[in-house]
Amino acid sequence: MTIDMYNLSLTTHSPDQTRRLGQLMGGLARGNDLFLLKGNLGTGKTHLVQGIAFGLGIKEYACSPSFMIAREYHGRLTLFHLDLYRLDHIEEIAGLGLDEYFHADAVCAIEWADKGIGVLPQDNLTIELEHLPGDIRKITFIPQGTRYVEMAGLLKDTLSQDREALWKLP
């Protein structure tokens, strides 16, 4: 795990470890948190969201909402899981009425968020996932806004104490 002044970068070595990372994030999440996930197919975006759901106390298994665009799950907080993969134009994304997801007392995780950057809130925790050789994923957290800088620090502290995960430097 490495951290500069704000960004946090680490690697996971299995889907279970990626879900565990998400579970830790879900445990730290508060209402109105926004997680923007970026990465190619197979980088672990949905595994991370599944973990966030578990960390929020959601009993349902979070599935990719690629064909539905949005799924809603209920736990300690509601999780809105959105996927912009099937949308090709910023106008389509702007016309979805996404604001209702950002102002609810809920957590919102958006896969393929890079497609909607022009219409998504600037304060967010951007999470870039990259597939490395083997089953390794490099995951970089880029906090944008005071809340997310705080969360990155809390996540770093939580990761350093998490003995279940065996975090590795990228």
N, C-alpha and C positions, 0 to 999 in steps of 0.2 A: 504494500500500500504506500502510495506517495501522496503528499499534499503540498501544494504551494500555498500562497496566501489565502486563496479561496477554493481552488479546484481540488478535488479528491479523485485519485485514479487507483484502481486495483484490478486484480484478475480473479476470475472464478474458474474452477476446473471441472465443473459438472452442472447440469441443469438443477440438481438439488442445491448446490452451493449458490447458484444465482437466485433460486427461490428463497433461500435462507437470507440472502442480502435484502431481498424485497421484504421479507418478513420483519427484519430489523427496521427497515424504512417505515413500514406500516405501523409498527409500534411507536415510532416517533411522530407520525403524521398528526396533523391538526386539521380542523375544518378549514376549507378554502385553499388547501394545499393543491398545487398544480405541478404535475410531473410530466415533462415533455420527453418522450423517448424517441431517439434517432438511431438508425442502424439498418443495415441490409437484412434481407430475409435470412432467418436462421441465426441471428445474433443473440437471441435470448430475451427479446422484449416482452413476450407473453409470459415467459417463466418469471421474469422480474415482477410483472403485474400480479401473477398468481401469488407470489410471496407477499406482496403488499396487501392483497386481500386477506391472506392468512393472518398477517400482522394486525389487521383491523378487526380480527375476530369473525371474519366471514367464513361460514361453513361450506358454502358452495364452491365448486372448482371454477375458477375464472377461465373462460374460453376466449379465444380471439374473436372480436366482434367484426371481422373483416367484411362479412356480408350484411351485417346489420348496422354498422357504423358505431352504435353505442349499446352497451349493456350496463345494467344497474344492479349492484349487489348491496346487501344490508348487513352491517355488523356494528361495531362501536361507532363508526361513522359510515355513511353511505359512500360507496366507491362508484364513480362513473368511469367506465373503461371505454374509451373511444379509439377508433382505428380509422385513419385517413387514407389508408392504402389504395382503396378503390376510387378515390377522388383525384381528378387530374387538373382541375382548375381552381384557382384561389376564389373565384366567384362562387363556385359550388360550396366551398367550405364556409365562406362568409355568409351564405344564405341558409346555413344549417341552424342558426340561432344558438350558437354555442355558449353565449353569455349566461344562459340559465344554469349551465354546468359549473361555471366559474364563481358564481355568487351564492351558491347554495352552501349550507354548512356541511360540506362533503369534501372528499378527496377526488381529484380528477387526474387520471393517467391517460395520456394520449400517445398511441403508437403512430409512427410515421409522421410525427409532429412537424418535421421539416417542410412538409407540403403546405402547412398552414401558418408558417412563421409570421407572415404579414398581418394576420388577424387574431393571433393569440396574444394573451397578456404578456407584457415584458417581464413582470416579476414571476419567476418560475424556477424550478430546479430542472435544468436540461440534463438529460442522461444520454450519453453517447455510448453505444455498444458496438464492439468490433470483434469479429471472429478471428482468432489466431489459430495456428496449426494445432491439431488435436482437438480436444473438447474445451479449449481455453477461450475465455471471453475477457477482453479488456473493457472495463466499464469506467467511464469518466463522468463525474458529476460536476456540472458547471452551475453554481448558484448565481441567480440574478435577482437581487433584492435582499434586504436585511433579513427577512424570515428565512430565506434559503441559505444565506451565509451561516446563520445560526444553526440551521438543520445540518449542513455539511459538517460543521464542527461537532455537533452531537453525534452524528453518524460515525465520524472518525473515532470519537471516544468510545462509542458502543462497539465498534469493530475491534478496537484494541483489547476489549474485555471479553469478546465473544470467543470462547474456547471451542465451540462446535464447528467453526468454519475453516480454520487454518488458512487465513488470507495470505496471499502471495503478492510480492512486488511485480509490477508489469515488466 
